[in-house]
Amino acid sequence: MKVVKYYEFAVEDQDEMFEKWGKYLEKSAKTPEKYPTYIFGPSALAKVGEYMKGISIMEVDNEEQLINYLLELSPPLKAKFELLYDGGKYVQAYMTRKK
């Protein structure tokens, strides 16, 4: 399944975040089956302030991958995940039910 990840971390935590990110990249390269796959991003949002914020789209095979991801990066990372689904399939199903 595909998920959109909205993330943020405090600017004062960026050294810690980038250190954890580097370790995460090493681990996920060695055991990719344990972690989500990035389809898009991570991309930072053009905002300035106390927090670094951004989005990503990820492919997730199971709940364990999200849990492993969060355990590697949180804290300082805060993340929210939203499921994506095929809107075309929804329209088809809706039209079929209307008949």
C-alpha positions as CSV (number, residue, x, y, z in Angstrom):
1,M,0.0,0.0,0.0
2,K,1.1,3.6,-0.5
3,V,1.1,6.2,2.3
4,V,1.8,9.9,2.4
5,K,4.1,10.7,5.3
6,Y,4.0,14.2,6.8
7,Y,7.0,14.8,9.0
8,E,8.5,17.4,11.2
9,F,11.3,17.9,13.6
10,A,12.5,20.9,15.6
11,V,15.3,23.0,14.0
12,E,17.4,22.6,17.2
13,D,17.2,18.8,16.7
14,Q,18.5,18.7,13.2
15,D,22.0,17.4,14.1
16,E,20.5,14.5,16.0
17,M,17.9,14.0,13.2
18,F,20.5,13.9,10.4
19,E,22.7,11.5,12.4
20,K,19.8,9.2,12.8
21,W,18.9,9.6,9.1
22,G,22.4,8.5,8.1
23,K,22.1,5.4,10.2
24,Y,18.6,4.7,8.9
25,L,19.9,4.8,5.3
26,E,22.6,2.3,6.1
27,K,20.3,-0.1,7.8
28,S,17.5,0.2,5.2
29,A,20.1,-0.5,2.4
30,K,21.2,-3.7,4.2
31,T,17.8,-5.0,5.0
32,P,15.3,-3.2,2.7
33,E,12.5,-5.7,3.4
34,K,12.3,-4.3,7.0
35,Y,11.6,-0.7,5.9
36,P,9.2,1.3,3.7
37,T,10.4,2.2,0.1
38,Y,10.4,5.8,-0.9
39,I,8.4,6.6,-4.0
40,F,8.7,10.4,-3.7
41,G,10.8,12.4,-1.3
42,P,11.6,13.1,1.4
43,S,10.9,16.6,0.3
44,A,11.0,19.7,2.6
45,L,8.2,22.2,2.6
46,A,9.2,25.7,1.9
47,K,8.5,27.0,5.4
48,V,10.8,28.8,7.8
49,G,10.6,28.7,11.5
50,E,11.1,26.5,14.5
51,Y,10.4,23.2,12.7
52,M,11.6,21.5,9.5
53,K,8.6,20.0,7.8
54,G,8.1,17.9,4.7
55,I,6.3,15.1,2.9
56,S,7.1,11.8,1.3
57,I,5.2,9.0,-0.5
58,M,6.2,5.6,0.6
59,E,5.3,2.0,-0.4
60,V,4.6,-0.1,2.7
61,D,4.2,-3.9,2.6
62,N,3.2,-4.3,6.3
63,E,2.8,-2.6,9.6
64,E,6.2,-3.8,10.8
65,Q,7.9,-1.6,8.2
66,L,6.3,1.5,9.6
67,I,7.1,0.5,13.2
68,N,10.8,-0.1,12.3
69,Y,10.9,3.3,10.5
70,L,9.5,5.1,13.5
71,L,11.8,3.2,16.0
72,E,14.9,4.3,14.0
73,L,14.0,8.0,13.7
74,S,11.7,9.0,16.6
75,P,12.3,11.1,18.5
76,P,13.1,13.7,17.2
77,L,11.1,12.9,14.1
78,K,7.3,13.3,14.3
79,A,5.4,11.7,11.5
80,K,1.8,11.2,10.4
81,F,0.8,8.6,7.8
82,E,-2.2,8.7,5.5
83,L,-3.2,5.8,3.2
84,L,-3.5,6.5,-0.5
85,Y,-5.8,4.5,-2.7
86,D,-6.7,4.5,-6.4
87,G,-9.4,7.1,-6.9
88,G,-10.3,5.5,-10.3
89,K,-11.1,2.2,-8.6
90,Y,-13.3,4.0,-6.1
91,V,-15.3,5.7,-9.0
92,Q,-15.7,2.3,-10.7
93,A,-16.9,0.7,-7.5
94,Y,-19.3,3.6,-6.8
95,M,-20.7,3.4,-10.3
96,T,-21.2,-0.3,-10.1
97,R,-23.1,0.0,-6.8
98,K,-25.4,2.7,-8.2
99,K,-26.7,0.2,-10.9
